[in-house]
Amino acid sequence: MGRAWLATAAADPDVELVGIVDLDLDAARAGAGVAGDPSIPVGTDLTALLADTGAEAVLDITVPVAHHPVTMEALRAGLPVLGEKPAAQTVAEALSLAAAAEATGQLFMVSQSRRYNDHLVAFRQHVRGLGAVGGLSTRFAKAPHFGGFREEMDDVLLLDMAIHAFDSARYVLERDPVSVYCESWNPSWSWYRGDAAATAVFAFEDDVRYVYDGSWCAPGAETSWNGDWRASGAAGTALWDGDHDPWSDLDGTPGRPAAAPSVGSEIAGSLASFVRAVRSGDTPDGEVHGNVMSLTMVDAAIASARSGRRIVIDEVLEQAHATALEAERDTEVRERLASWESVRSALGAHAPAGA
């Protein structure tokens, strides 16, 4: 992903890449080559390279365990940050970063690249035309042989892939989850160590249900990487196969919703949105307060699968908040966390509309 982001940044006329930080200097130098300019300064210390280059923003494209310390260092240096998903390794760390963004007054945006898909935007337009929505579902079936760390992960499907669908469901429904019941398992033929299949039923606000049925060891008749989507409402049904234009049937009449402006494509769309937000001061889609709930959905689904019981989302948020307060060592960030009367309210107060 680092190489993909370097190439994307180099191709964006509104972005100038002024430095690359990596613990492995050879990797950083190779990245400069990917970006098309071997003379780009490199280093192993973020703060030092920021000072040397006069950088105005940071792209945090590190492994999840490094998201919290790297993003925190950049925010403390007074710079906005665009990071790869997930926001952090845990919900508690994500809450810490949301509080740090408040304390520093800097933007921290998480790149949920699936939101930067014009077909998904069009699908939401079709769903808006269904009237009252009762249910949304995603069927995901792929059989990738990655090799490496994914095949050794616990809860590999829920942790590494389902967050894309969960975040997209929040976007399409324009609501947040209330609770979840989830079962996960590993089919006998699976080449993964951890559970590669799961079914989750989320209750959303307004008594809407979202059902996710996924597998990463489902050879034959595979879905797209975005999955197959179906929404049911009072006026009809909307469908999207994840790859092509969505459509809707309004009880026998084709749906023709108004077209929405293009959001760009995947990480290039994320980067362009970040640049616009930094320049305008507007709150972008993906701002950390609006993104935490998607990571919380993953944690809650895993907790449900392991405990065999329905999990209330607010209980996960409040426990993560307590953990963040106990672990936080930055006084200003801890004061921000302590000022939150309700985690859900605090996240909603800072998130953009429709986040």
LUMRO-639629 format. One record per atom (N, C-alpha, C): x, y, z; residue in three letters. Coordinates in steps of 0.2 Angstrom, whole numbers, padded with zeros to 4 digits, always signed. Each point is the difference from the previous one (the first is absolute). Layout:
BEGIN
XYZALA
...
//
This chain:
BEGIN
+0004-0006+0000MET
-0004+0006+0000MET
+0004+0006+0000MET
+0006+0000+0003GLY
+0005+0006+0000GLY
+0001+0002-0007GLY
+0002-0005-0004ARG
+0002+0001-0007ARG
-0006+0003-0004ARG
-0006-0003+0001ALA
-0006+0003-0003ALA
-0001+0007+0002ALA
+0001+0002+0006TRP
-0001+0006+0002TRP
+0005+0005-0003TRP
+0006-0002+0000LEU
+0006+0004-0003LEU
-0002+0002-0007LEU
-0002-0006-0004ALA
-0002+0002-0007ALA
-0006+0004-0001ALA
-0005+0000+0005THR
-0006+0004-0001THR
+0002+0007+0002THR
+0004+0001+0005ALA
+0002+0007+0002ALA
+0004+0003-0005ALA
+0005-0004-0004ALA
+0004+0003-0005ALA
-0004+0002-0006ALA
-0006-0004-0001ALA
-0004+0002-0006ALA
-0005+0006+0002ALA
-0001+0002+0006ASP
-0005+0005+0001ASP
+0003+0007+0000ASP
-0002+0004-0005PRO
+0003+0007-0001PRO
+0000+0004+0006PRO
-0005-0001+0005ASP
-0001+0004+0005ASP
+0005-0002+0006ASP
+0004-0005-0001VAL
+0004-0003+0006VAL
+0007+0000-0002VAL
+0004+0002+0004GLU
+0008+0000-0001GLU
+0003-0005+0006GLU
+0002-0005-0002LEU
+0004-0005+0004LEU
+0006+0003+0002LEU
+0001+0002+0007VAL
+0007+0003+0002VAL
+0004-0004+0004VAL
-0002-0006+0002GLY
+0004-0005+0004GLY
-0004-0006+0002GLY
+0004-0005+0001ILE
-0002-0007+0001ILE
+0003-0003+0007ILE
-0004-0002+0004VAL
+0003-0003+0007VAL
-0001-0007+0000VAL
+0005-0004+0002ASP
-0001-0007+0001ASP
+0006-0002+0004ASP
-0002-0005+0004LEU
+0005-0003+0005LEU
+0006-0003-0004LEU
-0002-0002-0006ASP
+0005-0003-0005ASP
+0002+0005-0005ASP
+0006+0003+0000LEU
+0001+0005-0005LEU
+0001-0002-0007LEU
+0002-0007-0001ASP
+0000-0002-0007ASP
-0008+0000-0003ASP
-0004-0002+0005ALA
-0007+0000-0002ALA
-0003+0007-0002ALA
+0003+0005+0004ALA
-0002+0007-0001ALA
+0003+0002-0007ALA
+0006-0002-0001ARG
+0003+0002-0007ARG
-0003-0003-0006ARG
-0002-0006+0001ALA
-0004-0004-0005ALA
-0007+0004-0001ALA
-0003+0002+0005GLY
-0006+0004-0001GLY
+0001+0006-0004GLY
+0006+0004+0001ALA
+0001+0006-0003ALA
+0000-0002-0008ALA
+0003-0006-0001GLY
+0000-0002-0007GLY
-0007-0001-0003GLY
-0004-0003+0004VAL
-0007-0001-0002VAL
-0003+0006-0001VAL
+0001+0005+0004ALA
-0003+0007-0001ALA
+0003+0004-0006ALA
+0005-0003-0003GLY
+0003+0003-0006GLY
+0005+0005+0001GLY
+0003+0001+0006ASP
+0005+0005+0002ASP
+0005-0003+0005ASP
+0005-0003-0002PRO
+0005-0003+0005PRO
+0003+0005+0005PRO
-0001+0006-0002SER
+0003+0005+0004SER
-0004+0002+0006SER
-0006-0002+0001ILE
-0005+0001+0005ILE
+0004-0001+0007ILE
+0000+0004+0005PRO
+0003-0001+0006PRO
-0003-0006+0004PRO
+0004-0004+0003VAL
-0002-0006+0004VAL
+0002+0001+0007VAL
-0003-0004+0005GLY
+0003+0000+0006GLY
-0004-0005+0004GLY
+0003-0002+0007THR
-0004-0004+0004THR
-0003+0003+0006THR
+0000+0007+0000ASP
-0003+0004+0006ASP
-0005+0005-0003ASP
-0006-0001+0001LEU
-0005+0004-0003LEU
+0000+0007+0002LEU
+0001+0002+0007THR
+0001+0007+0002THR
+0006+0003-0003THR
+0005-0003-0001ALA
+0006+0003-0003ALA
-0001+0001-0007ALA
-0003-0004-0004LEU
-0001+0001-0007LEU
-0005+0005-0001LEU
-0005+0001+0004LEU
-0005+0005+0000LEU
+0004+0007+0000LEU
+0004+0000+0005ALA
+0004+0007+0001ALA
+0004+0001-0006ALA
+0003-0005-0003ASP
+0005+0001-0005ASP
-0003+0002-0007ASP
-0007-0002-0001THR
-0003+0001-0006THR
-0005+0005+0000THR
-0003+0002+0006GLY
-0005+0005+0000GLY
-0007-0003-0002GLY
-0001-0006+0001ALA
-0006-0004-0003ALA
-0006+0003+0003ALA
-0005+0000-0003GLU
-0007+0003+0002GLU
-0005-0005+0002GLU
+0001-0006-0001ALA
-0004-0006+0001ALA
+0003-0006+0000ALA
-0003-0005+0003VAL
+0003-0007+0001VAL
-0005-0005-0003VAL
+0003-0005-0004LEU
-0004-0006-0002LEU
+0003-0006+0005LEU
-0004-0002+0004ASP
+0002-0006+0004ASP
-0002-0006-0003ASP
+0005-0003-0004ILE
-0002-0007-0003ILE
+0005-0005+0003ILE
-0002-0001+0007THR
+0004-0005+0003THR
-0004-0006+0002THR
+0003-0005+0003VAL
-0004-0006+0002VAL
-0005+0002+0006VAL
-0005-0003+0002PRO
-0005+0002+0005PRO
+0003+0002+0007PRO
+0005-0004+0002VAL
+0003+0001+0006VAL
+0003+0006+0001VAL
+0002+0003-0006ALA
+0004+0007+0000ALA
-0005+0006-0001ALA
-0006-0002-0001HIS
-0004+0006-0002HIS
-0001+0005+0006HIS
-0001-0002+0006HIS
+0000+0004+0006HIS
+0006+0004+0001HIS
+0006-0003+0001PRO
+0005+0005+0001PRO
+0002+0004-0005PRO
+0000-0002-0007VAL
+0002+0004-0005VAL
-0005+0006-0001VAL
-0006-0001+0000THR
-0005+0005-0001THR
+0000+0005+0006THR
+0001-0003+0006MET
+0000+0005+0006MET
+0007+0004-0001MET
+0005-0002-0002GLU
+0006+0004-0001GLU
-0001+0005-0005GLU
-0003-0001-0005ALA
-0002+0005-0006ALA
-0005+0005+0003ALA
-0005-0002+0003LEU
-0005+0005+0003LEU
+0004+0004+0005LEU
+0004-0002+0004ARG
+0003+0004+0005ARG
+0005+0005-0003ARG
+0003-0002-0006ALA
+0004+0004-0004ALA
-0004+0006-0004ALA
-0007+0000+0001GLY
-0004+0005-0003GLY
-0002-0001-0007GLY
+0000-0007-0002LEU
-0001-0001-0007LEU
-0006-0004-0001LEU
-0005+0001-0005PRO
-0005-0005-0001PRO
+0002-0006-0003PRO
-0004-0006+0001VAL
+0002-0007-0002VAL
-0005-0003-0004VAL
+0002-0003-0005LEU
-0004-0005-0004LEU
+0003-0007+0001LEU
-0004-0004+0004GLY
+0002-0007+0001GLY
-0003-0006-0003GLY
+0003-0005-0001GLU
-0003-0006-0003GLU
-0005-0003+0006GLU
-0005-0004-0003LYS
-0005-0003+0005LYS
+0004-0006+0003LYS
-0001-0002+0006PRO
-0005+0003+0005PRO
+0003+0006+0003PRO
-0004+0004+0003ALA
+0002+0006+0004ALA
+0006-0002+0005ALA
-0001-0005+0003ALA
+0006-0003+0005ALA
-0001-0007+0001ALA
+0004-0003+0004GLN
+0000-0007+0001GLN
-0006-0002+0004GLN
-0002+0004+0004THR
-0006-0001+0005THR
-0005+0006+0000THR
-0006-0001+0002VAL
-0005+0005+0001VAL
+0003+0005+0005VAL
+0003-0002+0005ALA
+0003+0004+0005ALA
+0005+0005-0002ALA
+0004-0003-0005GLU
+0006+0005-0003GLU
-0004+0004-0005GLU
-0005-0002-0003ALA
-0003+0005-0005ALA
-0004+0006+0004ALA
-0003-0002+0006LEU
-0002+0006+0004LEU
+0005+0004+0002LEU
+0006-0002+0002SER
+0005+0004+0002SER
+0002+0005-0006SER
+0000-0003-0006LEU
+0002+0004-0006LEU
-0005+0006-0001LEU
-0007-0002+0001ALA
-0005+0005-0001ALA
+0001+0005+0005ALA
+0001-0001+0006ALA
+0001+0005+0005ALA
+0007+0004-0001ALA
+0005-0003-0003ALA
+0006+0003-0002ALA
-0002+0005-0005ALA
-0004-0002-0005ALA
-0002+0005-0006ALA
-0003+0006+0003ALA
-0005-0001+0005GLU
-0003+0005+0004GLU
+0005+0005+0003GLU
+0005-0003+0004ALA
+0004+0004+0004ALA
+0005+0004-0004ALA
+0002-0003-0006THR
+0005+0004-0004THR
-0003+0004-0005THR
-0007-0001-0001GLY
-0003+0004-0005GLY
+0002-0002-0008GLY
+0002-0006+0000GLN
+0003-0003-0007GLN
-0005-0005-0002GLN
+0000+0000-0007LEU
-0005-0005-0003LEU
+0004-0007+0000LEU
-0004-0005+0002PHE
+0002-0007-0001PHE
-0005-0004-0004PHE
+0001-0001-0006MET
-0004-0004-0005MET
+0002-0007-0001MET
-0005-0005+0000VAL
+0002-0007-0001VAL
-0003-0001-0007VAL
+0005-0003-0004SER
-0002-0002-0007SER
-0004-0006+0000SER
-0007+0000+0000GLN
-0004-0006-0002GLN
-0001+0000-0007GLN
+0005-0003-0004SER
+0000+0001-0007SER
-0007-0002-0004SER
-0003-0005+0003ARG
-0006-0002-0003ARG
-0006+0005-0001ARG
+0001+0005+0005ARG
-0005+0006-0001ARG
+0001+0004-0006ARG
+0006+0000-0003TYR
+0002+0004-0006TYR
-0001-0005-0006TYR
-0007-0001-0001ASN
-0002-0005-0005ASN
-0007+0003-0003ASN
+0000+0003-0006ASP
-0006+0003-0003ASP
-0006-0005+0000ASP
+0002-0007-0001HIS
-0006-0004+0000HIS
-0003-0001+0007HIS
+0004+0000+0006LEU
-0003+0000+0006LEU
-0004+0007+0002LEU
+0003+0005-0003VAL
-0004+0007+0001VAL
-0007-0001-0004VAL
+0000-0003-0006ALA
-0006-0001-0003ALA
-0005-0005+0003ALA
+0003-0005+0003PHE
-0004-0005+0004PHE
-0004+0004+0006PHE
+0004+0004+0003ARG
-0003+0004+0006ARG
-0006+0004-0003ARG
+0001+0003-0006GLN
-0005+0004-0003GLN
-0007-0004-0001GLN
+0002-0006-0003HIS
-0006-0005-0001HIS
-0003-0002+0007HIS
+0004-0001+0005VAL
-0003-0002+0006VAL
-0004+0006+0003VAL
+0002+0006-0001ARG
-0004+0006+0002ARG
-0007+0000-0003ARG
-0001-0003-0006GLY
-0006+0000-0003GLY
-0005-0005+0002GLY
+0002-0004+0005LEU
-0004-0006+0002LEU
-0005+0002+0005LEU
+0000+0006+0003GLY
-0004+0002+0005GLY
+0003-0003+0007GLY
-0004-0002+0004ALA
+0002-0003+0007ALA
+0004-0006-0002ALA
+0006-0001+0002VAL
+0004-0006-0001VAL
+0000-0005+0006VAL
-0001-0006-0002GLY
-0001-0005+0006GLY
+0006-0004+0000GLY
+0004-0001-0005GLY
+0005-0005+0000GLY
+0005+0001-0005GLY
+0007-0001+0001LEU
+0005+0000-0005LEU
+0004-0006+0001LEU
+0003-0003-0005SER
+0004-0006+0001SER
+0006+0000-0005SER
+0005-0003+0002THR
+0006-0001-0004THR
+0002-0008+0000THR
+0001-0002-0006ARG
+0002-0007-0001ARG
+0007+0000-0003ARG
+0005-0002+0004PHE
+0007+0000-0003PHE
+0003-0007+0000PHE
+0003-0002-0006ALA
+0003-0006-0001ALA
+0006+0000-0004ALA
+0006-0001+0002LYS
+0006+0000-0003LYS
+0004-0006+0002LYS
+0005-0001-0004ALA
+0005-0006+0002ALA
+0007+0002-0001ALA
+0003+0005+0003PRO
+0007+0002-0002PRO
+0005-0004+0004PRO
+0005-0002-0003HIS
+0006-0003+0004HIS
+0005+0005+0000HIS
+0000+0004+0006PHE
+0005+0005+0001PHE
+0007-0002+0002PHE
+0000-0005+0004GLY
+0006-0002+0003GLY
+0002+0005+0005GLY
+0005-0001+0004GLY
+0002+0005+0005GLY
-0004+0001+0006GLY
+0000+0006+0003PHE
-0003+0001+0006PHE
-0008-0001+0000PHE
-0003+0002-0005ARG
-0008-0001+0000ARG
-0002-0007+0002ARG
+0004-0005-0003GLU
-0002-0007+0001GLU
+0001-0002+0007GLU
+0004+0004+0004GLU
+0001-0002+0007GLU
-0004+0004+0005GLU
-0004+0005-0003MET
-0003+0005+0005MET
-0006-0004+0003MET
-0002+0003+0006ASP
-0006-0002+0004ASP
-0006+0004-0004ASP
-0006-0002+0000ASP
-0005+0004-0003ASP
+0001+0003-0006ASP
+0004-0003-0005VAL
+0002+0003-0006VAL
-0005+0004-0004VAL
-0006-0003-0001LEU
-0005+0003-0004LEU
-0002+0006+0003LEU
-0002+0000+0006LEU
-0003+0005+0004LEU
+0005+0006+0001LEU
+0006-0002+0001LEU
+0005+0005+0002LEU
+0003+0004-0007LEU
+0001-0004-0005ASP
+0004+0002-0005ASP
-0005+0003-0006ASP
-0006-0003+0000MET
-0004+0002-0006MET
-0007+0003+0001MET
-0003-0003+0005ALA
-0007+0002+0002ALA
-0001+0007+0001ALA
+0005+0004+0003ILE
+0000+0007+0001ILE
-0002+0004-0006ILE
+0002-0002-0006HIS
-0002+0003-0006HIS
-0008+0000-0001HIS
-0003-0006+0001ALA
-0007-0001-0001ALA
-0004+0004+0006ALA
+0003-0001+0006PHE
-0003+0003+0006PHE
-0001+0008-0001PHE
+0006+0003-0002ASP
+0000+0007-0001ASP
-0004+0002-0006ASP
+0000-0004-0005SER
-0005+0002-0006SER
-0007-0001+0002SER
-0002-0004+0005ALA
-0007-0001+0002ALA
-0002+0006+0004ALA
+0005+0003+0004ARG
-0002+0006+0004ARG
-0001+0006-0005ARG
+0004+0000-0006TYR
+0000+0005-0005TYR
-0007+0000-0003TYR
-0002-0006-0002VAL
-0006-0001-0004VAL
-0006+0001+0004VAL
+0000-0002+0006LEU
-0006+0000+0004LEU
-0001+0007+0004LEU
+0006+0004+0000GLU
+0000+0006+0003GLU
-0002+0000+0007GLU
+0002-0005+0004ARG
-0002-0002+0007ARG
+0006-0003+0003ARG
+0000-0001+0006ASP
+0005-0004+0004ASP
-0003-0006+0003ASP
+0004-0005+0002PRO
-0002-0006+0003PRO
-0001+0001+0007PRO
-0005-0005+0002VAL
-0002+0000+0008VAL
+0003-0006+0003VAL
-0001-0006-0004SER
+0002-0006+0003SER
+0002-0005-0005SER
+0003-0006+0001VAL
+0002-0005-0005VAL
+0000-0007+0004VAL
-0002-0005-0004TYR
+0000-0007+0001TYR
+0004-0003-0006TYR
+0006-0003+0002CYS
+0004-0003-0005CYS
+0002-0007+0001CYS
+0001-0004-0005GLU
+0003-0007+0001GLU
+0006+0000-0006GLU
+0005-0002+0002SER
+0006-0001-0004SER
+0002-0008+0000SER
+0003-0002-0005TRP
+0003-0007+0000TRP
+0005-0001-0006TRP
+0003-0006+0000ASN
+0005-0001-0005ASN
-0002-0007-0003ASN
-0002+0001-0007PRO
-0002-0007-0003PRO
+0006-0005+0000PRO
-0002-0006+0000SER
+0005-0005+0000SER
+0006+0000-0005SER
-0002+0003-0006TRP
+0005+0000-0006TRP
+0004+0007+0000TRP
-0001+0004+0005SER
+0003+0007+0001SER
+0007-0001+0000SER
+0004+0005-0004TRP
+0007+0000+0001TRP
+0002+0006+0005TRP
-0005+0003+0003TYR
+0002+0005+0006TYR
+0000-0004+0006TYR
+0004+0003+0005ARG
+0000-0003+0007ARG
-0006+0003+0004ARG
-0001+0006-0001GLY
-0006+0003+0003GLY
-0006+0000-0004GLY
-0006+0002+0003ASP
-0006-0001-0003ASP
-0001+0004-0006ASP
-0001-0003-0006ALA
-0001+0003-0006ALA
-0007+0001-0003ALA
-0005-0001+0004ALA
-0007+0001-0001ALA
-0003+0003+0005ALA
-0005+0004-0001ALA
-0004+0003+0005ALA
-0007+0002-0002ALA
-0005+0000+0004THR
-0006+0003-0001THR
-0002+0005+0006THR
-0002+0006-0001ALA
-0001+0005+0005ALA
-0007+0003-0002ALA
-0004+0001+0005VAL
-0006+0004+0000VAL
+0000+0006+0004VAL
+0001+0006-0003PHE
+0000+0006+0004PHE
-0007+0003+0001PHE
-0002+0003+0005ALA
-0005+0004+0001ALA
+0002+0007+0000ALA
-0003+0004-0005PHE
+0002+0007-0001PHE
-0005+0005+0003PHE
+0001+0006+0001GLU
-0005+0005+0002GLU
-0006-0001-0004GLU
-0006+0002+0003ASP
-0006+0000-0004ASP
-0002-0008-0001ASP
+0002-0004+0003ASP
-0001-0007+0000ASP
+0001-0003-0007ASP
+0005+0002-0003VAL
+0002-0002-0007VAL
+0005-0006+0002VAL
+0000-0005-0005ARG
+0005-0006+0001ARG
+0004+0000-0006ARG
+0007-0002+0002TYR
+0005-0001-0005TYR
+0003-0007+0001TYR
+0000-0004-0005VAL
+0002-0007+0000VAL
+0007+0000-0004VAL
+0005-0003+0003TYR
+0006-0001-0004TYR
+0002-0007+0000TYR
+0000-0003-0006ASP
+0001-0007+0000ASP
+0007-0001-0005ASP
+0005-0002+0003GLY
+0007+0000-0004GLY
+0004-0006+0001GLY
+0004-0001-0005SER
+0005-0006+0001SER
+0006+0002-0005SER
+0006-0002+0003TRP
+0006+0001-0004TRP
+0003-0007-0003TRP
-0004-0005+0001CYS
+0002-0006-0002CYS
-0006-0003-0004CYS
-0003+0004-0005ALA
-0006-0002-0004ALA
+0002-0001-0007ALA
+0003-0005-0002PRO
+0002+0000-0007PRO
-0006-0002-0005PRO
+0000+0003-0006GLY
-0006-0001-0004GLY
-0005+0005+0000GLY
-0003+0003-0005ALA
-0005+0005+0000ALA
+0001+0006+0005ALA
+0006+0002+0000GLU
+0002+0005+0005GLU
-0004+0007-0002GLU
-0001+0004+0006THR
-0002+0007-0001THR
+0005+0004-0002THR
-0001+0007-0001SER
+0005+0005-0001SER
+0003+0001+0007SER
+0006+0004+0000TRP
+0003+0001+0006TRP
-0004+0005+0004TRP
-0005+0003-0002ASN
-0005+0004+0004ASN
-0006-0004+0002ASN
-0001-0006-0003GLY
-0005-0004+0002GLY
-0007+0002-0004GLY
-0005-0004+0002ASP
-0006+0001-0003ASP
-0005+0003+0005ASP
-0003+0006-0002TRP
-0004+0004+0005TRP
-0007+0000-0002TRP
-0005+0000+0005ARG
-0007+0000-0001ARG
-0003+0004+0006ARG
-0004+0005-0002ALA
-0004+0004+0005ALA
-0007+0000-0002ALA
-0004-0001+0006SER
-0007-0001-0001SER
-0003+0006+0004SER
-0005+0003-0003GLY
-0004+0006+0003GLY
-0007+0000-0002GLY
-0004+0005+0003ALA
-0007+0000-0001ALA
-0002+0000-0007ALA
+0004+0004-0004ALA
-0002+0001-0007ALA
+0003-0005-0005ALA
+0005-0004+0002GLY
+0003-0005-0005GLY
+0007-0002+0003GLY
+0004-0003-0005THR
+0006-0003+0001THR
+0006+0003-0004THR
+0006+0001+0003ALA
+0006+0002-0004ALA
+0005-0005+0000ALA
+0004-0001-0005LEU
+0005-0005-0001LEU
+0006+0002-0003LEU
+0006-0002+0003TRP
+0006+0001-0003TRP
+0005-0006+0000TRP
+0003-0001-0005ASP
+0005-0006+0000ASP
+0007+0002+0002ASP
+0001+0006+0002GLY
+0007+0002+0002GLY
+0004+0002-0006GLY
-0001-0001-0006ASP
+0004+0001-0005ASP
-0003+0005-0006ASP
-0007+0000+0000HIS
-0003+0003-0006HIS
-0005+0005+0003HIS
-0004+0004-0004ASP
-0005+0004+0002ASP
-0005-0003+0004ASP
-0002+0003+0006PRO
-0006-0003+0004PRO
-0006+0002-0004PRO
-0006-0004+0002TRP
-0006+0002-0002TRP
-0005-0001+0005TRP
-0006+0002-0001SER
-0006-0001+0005SER
-0006-0001-0004SER
-0005-0004+0004ASP
-0006-0002-0003ASP
-0005+0003+0005ASP
-0004+0005-0002LEU
-0005+0003+0004LEU
-0007-0003-0001LEU
-0001-0006+0002ASP
-0006-0004-0001ASP
-0002+0000-0007ASP
+0005-0002-0005GLY
-0001-0001-0007GLY
+0002+0006-0004GLY
+0002+0006+0003THR
+0003+0005-0003THR
+0007+0001+0001THR
+0004+0001-0005PRO
+0007+0001+0001PRO
+0002+0007+0004PRO
+0004-0001+0005GLY
+0002+0006+0004GLY
+0005+0005-0004GLY
-0002+0006+0000ARG
+0005+0005-0004ARG
+0002+0005+0005ARG
+0004-0001+0005PRO
+0002+0005+0004PRO
+0004+0006-0003PRO
+0001+0005+0003ALA
+0004+0006-0002ALA
+0007-0003+0000ALA
+0004+0002-0005ALA
+0007-0002+0000ALA
+0004+0005+0006ALA
+0005-0003+0003ALA
+0004+0003+0005ALA
+0007+0002-0003ALA
+0003+0005+0002PRO
+0007+0002-0003PRO
+0005-0006+0002PRO
+0005-0001-0005SER
+0005-0005+0001SER
+0004+0001+0006SER
+0002-0005+0003VAL
+0004+0000+0006VAL
+0007-0002-0001VAL
+0002-0001-0006GLY
+0006-0003-0002GLY
+0001-0007+0001GLY
+0006-0003+0000SER
+0001-0007+0000SER
+0005-0002+0005SER
-0003-0004+0005GLU
+0004-0003+0005GLU
+0005+0005+0004GLU
+0006-0002+0000ILE
+0005+0004+0004ILE
+0001+0006-0003ILE
+0000+0001-0007ALA
+0001+0006-0003ALA
-0006+0005+0002ALA
-0006-0003+0001GLY
-0006+0004+0002GLY
+0001+0002+0007GLY
+0003-0004+0004SER
+0001+0002+0007SER
+0005+0005+0001SER
+0006+0000-0004LEU
+0005+0005+0000LEU
-0003+0007-0002LEU
-0004+0000-0005ALA
-0003+0006-0003ALA
-0004+0003+0005ALA
-0004-0004+0003SER
-0005+0003+0006SER
+0004+0003+0006SER
+0005-0004+0001PHE
+0005+0003+0006PHE
+0003+0007-0002PHE
+0002+0000-0006VAL
+0003+0007-0002VAL
-0005+0005+0000VAL
-0006-0001-0002ARG
-0005+0005+0000ARG
-0002+0002+0007ARG
+0000-0005+0004ALA
-0002+0001+0007ALA
+0005+0005+0004ALA
+0007-0002-0002VAL
+0005+0004+0004VAL
+0000+0007-0003VAL
-0002+0001-0006ARG
+0000+0007-0003ARG
-0006+0004+0002ARG
-0006-0004+0001SER
-0006+0004+0001SER
-0002+0000+0008SER
+0003-0005+0004GLY
-0002+0000+0006GLY
-0006-0004+0002GLY
-0003-0002-0006ASP
-0007-0005+0001ASP
+0002-0006+0003ASP
-0005-0004+0002THR
+0001-0006+0003THR
-0001-0005-0005THR
+0004-0005-0002PRO
-0001-0004-0005PRO
-0003-0007+0002PRO
-0002-0003-0005ASP
-0003-0007+0001ASP
+0006-0004+0002ASP
+0000-0004+0006GLY
+0006-0004+0002GLY
+0004+0004+0006GLY
-0003+0006+0002GLU
+0003+0003+0006GLU
+0000-0005+0006GLU
+0005+0000+0004VAL
+0000-0006+0005VAL
-0006-0001+0004VAL
-0003+0006+0002HIS
-0006-0001+0005HIS
-0006-0004-0004HIS
+0000+0001-0007GLY
-0005-0003-0003GLY
+0002-0007-0002GLY
+0006-0002+0000ASN
+0003-0006-0002ASN
+0000-0005+0006ASN
+0001+0002+0006VAL
+0001-0005+0006VAL
-0006-0005+0000VAL
-0006+0002-0002MET
-0006-0005+0001MET
+0001-0006-0004MET
+0004+0001-0006SER
+0001-0006-0005SER
+0004-0005+0003SER
+0006+0002+0004LEU
+0004-0004+0003LEU
-0003-0003+0006LEU
-0005+0003+0003THR
-0003-0002+0006THR
-0005-0006-0002THR
-0003+0000-0006MET
-0004-0005-0003MET
+0004-0006+0000MET
+0006+0000-0003VAL
+0005-0006+0000VAL
+0001-0003+0007VAL
+0002+0004+0005ASP
+0001-0002+0006ASP
-0006-0003+0003ASP
-0006+0003-0001ALA
-0006-0003+0003ALA
-0002-0007-0003ALA
+0001+0000-0006ALA
-0001-0006-0004ALA
+0004-0006+0003ALA
+0007+0002+0001ILE
+0004-0006+0002ILE
-0001-0001+0007ILE
-0002+0004+0004ALA
-0002-0001+0007ALA
-0006-0004+0000ALA
-0005+0001-0004SER
-0006-0004+0000SER
+0002-0007-0003SER
+0004-0001-0005ALA
+0002-0007-0002ALA
+0003-0004+0005ALA
+0004+0004+0004ARG
+0004-0004+0006ARG
-0004-0002+0006ARG
-0005+0005+0001SER
-0004-0001+0006SER
-0007-0004-0001SER
-0002+0000-0006GLY
-0006-0003-0002GLY
-0006+0004+0002GLY
+0001+0006+0001ARG
-0006+0004+0002ARG
+0000+0007-0004ARG
-0006+0003+0001ARG
-0001+0006-0004ARG
+0004+0006+0004ARG
+0003+0004-0004ILE
+0005+0005+0003ILE
-0003+0007-0001ILE
-0001+0004+0005VAL
-0002+0007-0001VAL
+0005+0005-0002VAL
+0000+0003-0005ILE
+0005+0004-0003ILE
+0003+0005+0006ILE
-0005+0004+0003ASP
+0002+0005+0005ASP
+0004-0003+0006ASP
-0001-0007+0001GLU
+0004-0003+0006GLU
+0007-0001-0003GLU
+0001-0001-0006VAL
+0007-0001-0003VAL
+0003+0007+0000VAL
-0003+0005-0002LEU
+0002+0007+0000LEU
+0002+0002+0007LEU
-0004-0001+0005GLU
+0001+0003+0007GLU
+0006-0004+0003GLU
+0001-0007-0001GLN
+0005-0004+0002GLN
+0007+0003-0003GLN
+0000+0001-0007ALA
+0006+0003-0003ALA
+0001+0007+0003ALA
-0005+0004+0001HIS
+0002+0006+0003HIS
+0003+0000+0007HIS
-0002-0005+0004ALA
+0003-0001+0007ALA
+0007-0002-0001ALA
+0001-0005-0005THR
+0007-0002-0002THR
+0005+0006-0002THR
-0003+0004-0004ALA
+0004+0006-0003ALA
+0002+0004+0006ALA
-0005+0002+0004LEU
+0001+0004+0006LEU
+0006-0003+0004LEU
+0000-0006+0001GLU
+0005-0003+0005GLU
+0007+0000-0003GLU
+0000-0001-0007ALA
+0006-0001-0004ALA
+0003+0007-0002ALA
-0004+0005+0000GLU
+0003+0007-0003GLU
+0005+0003+0004GLU
+0005+0002-0003ARG
+0006+0003+0004ARG
+0000+0008-0002ARG
-0003+0002-0005ASP
+0000+0007-0002ASP
-0005+0004+0004ASP
+0001+0005+0004THR
-0004+0003+0004THR
-0006+0003-0004THR
+0001+0004-0005GLU
-0005+0003-0004GLU
-0005-0005-0003GLU
+0003-0005-0003VAL
-0004-0005-0003VAL
-0005-0004+0005VAL
+0003-0001+0006ARG
-0003-0003+0006ARG
-0006+0004+0002ARG
+0001+0007+0001GLU
-0005+0005+0002GLU
-0006+0000-0006GLU
+0002-0001-0006ARG
-0005+0000-0005ARG
-0004-0006+0001ARG
+0003-0006+0001LEU
-0004-0006+0001LEU
-0004+0000+0006LEU
+0002+0003+0005ALA
-0004+0000+0006ALA
-0006+0005+0000ALA
+0001+0005-0005SER
-0006+0004-0001SER
-0006-0002-0004SER
+0001-0006-0003TRP
-0005-0003-0003TRP
-0006-0003+0004TRP
-0006+0002+0000GLU
-0005-0003+0005GLU
-0002-0006-0003GLU
+0000-0001-0007SER
-0002-0006-0003SER
+0004+0000-0006SER
+0003-0006-0002VAL
+0004-0001-0005VAL
-0004+0001-0007VAL
-0006-0003+0000ARG
-0003+0000-0006ARG
-0002+0008-0002ARG
-0002+0004+0005SER
-0001+0007-0001SER
+0006+0004-0002SER
+0006-0002+0003ALA
+0006+0003-0001ALA
+0002-0001-0007ALA
-0001-0006-0003LEU
+0002-0002-0007LEU
-0005+0004-0004LEU
-0006+0000+0001GLY
-0005+0003-0004GLY
+0000+0007-0001GLY
+0003+0004+0006ALA
+0000+0007+0000ALA
+0006+0002-0005ALA
+0005-0004-0001HIS
+0005+0002-0005HIS
+0000-0003-0007HIS
-0004-0005-0001ALA
+0000-0003-0006ALA
-0004+0004-0005ALA
+0002-0001-0007PRO
-0004+0004-0005PRO
-0006-0004-0001PRO
-0005+0004-0003ALA
-0007-0003-0001ALA
+0001-0006-0005ALA
-0004-0005+0002GLY
+0000-0006-0004GLY
+0007-0005+0001GLY
+0004+0002+0005ALA
+0006-0004+0001ALA
-0002-0007+0003ALA
//
